[in-house]
Amino acid sequence: MSNSQSTTPKSFNHDPAQELIVQSLAKLDSKALGIAIGLLFGTGVFLATNVLIFKGGDVVGPNLALLGQFFVGYEVSFRGSLIGGIYGLISGFIIGWLIATLRNLVLSIYMFVLRLKGSMSAVNDYIDSP
């Protein structure tokens, strides 16, 4: 096959609606989504803690200090913001990985059911009119 020929199967027509369906049902990369959400969570905790530290006041961040119940070693300080950022990265990665993996699993099951229904329909049509 030369480089000028398309690698798209000939049975696939370039219908925009069909391409949209194929793109919407594409599998998500679990690691990529985990890293993206992990970075978002980690950066969010780090920045939220440091904004409260620089803002100052009599009582600094009593609500954010509650994260110490879940993140061992976290406190509203610069050192705590680093620890919270690492915990946010880890927990965000796990959440993102789970979201992508469960979505891919549900889509795989859905596609299997659709293929099964299609093949059963073809068999029923053959039985009804041989």
C-alpha positions as CSV (number, residue, x, y, z in Angstrom):
1,M,0.0,0.0,0.0
2,S,1.5,3.3,-1.0
3,N,1.6,6.4,1.2
4,S,-0.9,8.2,-1.0
5,Q,-3.7,5.7,-0.3
6,S,-5.9,6.2,2.7
7,T,-5.8,3.6,5.5
8,T,-9.6,4.1,6.1
9,P,-11.6,1.0,5.1
10,K,-13.6,1.4,1.9
11,S,-16.8,0.4,3.7
12,F,-16.5,3.5,5.9
13,N,-18.1,6.5,4.3
14,H,-17.2,10.0,5.5
15,D,-20.6,10.9,6.9
16,P,-20.1,13.6,9.6
17,A,-22.8,12.1,11.9
18,Q,-21.1,8.7,11.8
19,E,-17.7,10.3,12.5
20,L,-19.2,12.2,15.4
21,I,-20.6,8.9,16.9
22,V,-17.2,7.2,16.5
23,Q,-15.4,10.0,18.2
24,S,-17.9,10.2,21.1
25,L,-17.6,6.5,21.7
26,A,-13.8,6.5,21.6
27,K,-12.0,5.1,24.7
28,L,-10.5,7.5,27.2
29,D,-6.9,7.2,28.2
30,S,-7.1,6.4,31.9
31,K,-3.6,7.5,32.7
32,A,-3.9,10.8,30.9
33,L,-7.2,11.7,32.6
34,G,-5.8,10.6,35.9
35,I,-2.7,12.8,35.5
36,A,-4.9,15.8,34.3
37,I,-7.3,15.6,37.2
38,G,-4.5,14.9,39.7
39,L,-2.6,18.0,38.6
40,L,-5.8,20.0,38.8
41,F,-6.6,18.8,42.4
42,G,-3.0,19.1,43.6
43,T,-2.6,22.6,42.2
44,G,-6.0,23.5,43.6
45,V,-5.1,22.5,47.2
46,F,-1.6,24.0,46.9
47,L,-3.0,27.4,45.7
48,A,-5.9,27.5,48.1
49,T,-3.6,26.9,51.0
50,N,-1.1,29.5,50.0
51,V,-3.8,32.1,49.2
52,L,-5.1,31.7,52.8
53,I,-1.6,31.9,54.2
54,F,-0.8,35.2,52.3
55,K,-4.2,36.6,53.1
56,G,-3.5,36.1,56.8
57,G,-5.8,37.0,59.6
58,D,-6.5,35.9,63.2
59,V,-7.8,32.5,62.3
60,V,-6.3,31.2,59.0
61,G,-8.4,28.7,57.1
62,P,-10.4,26.7,59.6
63,N,-12.4,25.0,56.9
64,L,-9.4,24.1,54.8
65,A,-7.7,22.8,57.9
66,L,-10.3,20.0,57.9
67,L,-8.4,18.4,55.1
68,G,-6.0,17.3,57.8
69,Q,-8.6,14.7,58.7
70,F,-8.1,13.0,55.4
71,F,-4.5,14.0,54.4
72,V,-2.2,13.0,57.2
73,G,0.3,15.7,57.9
74,Y,-1.7,18.5,56.1
75,E,-2.0,21.8,57.9
76,V,-2.6,25.4,56.7
77,S,1.1,26.3,56.2
78,F,3.5,26.4,53.3
79,R,4.8,22.9,54.3
80,G,1.2,21.7,54.5
81,S,0.4,23.1,51.1
82,L,3.2,20.9,49.6
83,I,1.9,17.9,51.5
84,G,-1.7,18.8,50.4
85,G,-0.6,19.2,46.8
86,I,1.0,15.7,46.8
87,Y,-2.2,14.2,48.4
88,G,-4.3,16.1,45.8
89,L,-2.2,14.8,43.0
90,I,-2.5,11.2,44.2
91,S,-6.3,11.4,45.0
92,G,-7.0,13.2,41.8
93,F,-5.1,10.7,39.8
94,I,-7.1,7.8,41.4
95,I,-10.4,9.6,40.7
96,G,-9.5,10.4,37.1
97,W,-8.3,6.9,36.5
98,L,-11.5,5.5,37.9
99,I,-13.7,7.8,35.9
100,A,-12.0,6.8,32.6
101,T,-11.8,3.1,33.4
102,L,-15.5,2.9,34.4
103,R,-16.6,4.9,31.4
104,N,-14.6,2.6,29.1
105,L,-16.1,-0.4,30.8
106,V,-19.7,0.8,30.5
107,L,-19.1,1.7,26.8
108,S,-17.6,-1.7,26.1
109,I,-20.6,-3.4,27.7
110,Y,-23.0,-1.1,25.8
111,M,-21.3,-1.9,22.5
112,F,-21.4,-5.6,23.2
113,V,-25.1,-5.4,23.9
114,L,-25.7,-3.5,20.7
115,R,-23.7,-6.0,18.7
116,L,-25.6,-8.9,20.3
117,K,-28.9,-7.3,19.5
118,G,-27.8,-6.7,15.9
119,S,-26.8,-10.3,15.4
120,M,-29.9,-11.6,17.1
121,S,-32.0,-9.4,14.8
122,A,-30.1,-10.8,11.7
123,V,-30.7,-14.3,12.9
124,N,-34.4,-13.6,13.5
125,D,-34.7,-12.1,10.0
126,Y,-33.1,-15.1,8.5
127,I,-35.4,-17.5,10.4
128,D,-38.5,-15.5,9.5
129,S,-37.8,-15.4,5.7
130,P,-35.1,-18.0,4.7
